[in-house]
Amino acid sequence: MTDVGDLNEPAGTAELRRLQDKYRKQNIANDRARELVEEDINSGRCSDEQADEISRSFEQSCREVLDRIHDEIEAHRRCYNLPSTASQWTDE
């Protein structure tokens, strides 16, 4: 069963919340994984050059996943004429 949300909300609001929650959870997962990557890098098991490449590749991968979810959010928002939430999606 799909969450239809509050009947007083604009159409698409429940799905927008689900997508925003997906983004938030992915951001949390990225932060946790980042800590593990940093632990591995700081353990000294790789050279500085390898550490830089691992870090760069990891950050790029995280950004790509978040960007895809963000694109889903913005497309959904446009489809239902929901107000922009762009300020929520900037990294702090």
N, C-alpha and C positions, 0 to 999 in steps of 0.2 A: 504494500500500500504506500502511496506517495503522500508526503506531507503537503497538504494544501495550504497550510498557514492560516492566519486570521482572515476571515471573510472581509474584513474592513481594509486589508492591505491591498495595494495594487497587485495585479496579476504578475506572477513571476518572482515575487518577493521571497517566497519560501525557497525556491531553487537558488536564488541569488545568495541567500544566507548559507545554503549548503555548499555552494562554490566558495564562498568566503571562508567557511570553516575548513574546507579542503586546503585552501591556500595557507591558512594559519597552521594547520597540522603539519603540512609539508615544511613550512618554515621552522617549526619546532624540531621536526625530524632532521632537517639539515643542520640545525645548531648542535644537536646531539652527535650526529655523525662527524661534524667539524671538530668537536672535542676529541673524538677517537683518532681522527686523522692527525690532529695536532700532537696528540700523545705519541703516535707512531713516529712522526717527524722529529719530535724532541727526544726520542729515545736514542738517537744517534745511529740508527741502523741504516741510514741512507746518507748520501752526500748532500751538501747544500744545494747542488744543481738538481739532484733527484727530488729533494724536498720542495724546491721551488716549483718544479713541474707537477708534482703530486698536488700541491696546494692550488696551483693555477687550474689544473684540470678539474679538481673537485669543485672549486668555486664556479667554474664555467658550467659544469653539470647542474649544480644547484640552481643557478640563475636560469638555465634553460627550462628546467621543470617549473620553476615559479613563473616564468614568463608565459609558458603555455597555459597555466591555470589562470593567470591574470588575463590573458587573451580571451579565455572562455568566459570569465566574469564580465569583461567589457562587451563582448558580443551579446551575452545574455541581457545585460543592462540596456544596450541599444535596441535589441529586439523587443523589449517590453517598455521602452521609454522610461526606464528608471533613472533617478538622478545619479550623476557620476560620483564614484567613491574613490577616485584616483588618489586623493591625499592619504587614504588608508593604506595604500600599497607601496608607499615609499619606504625603503629600508631605513631603519634608525640606527 
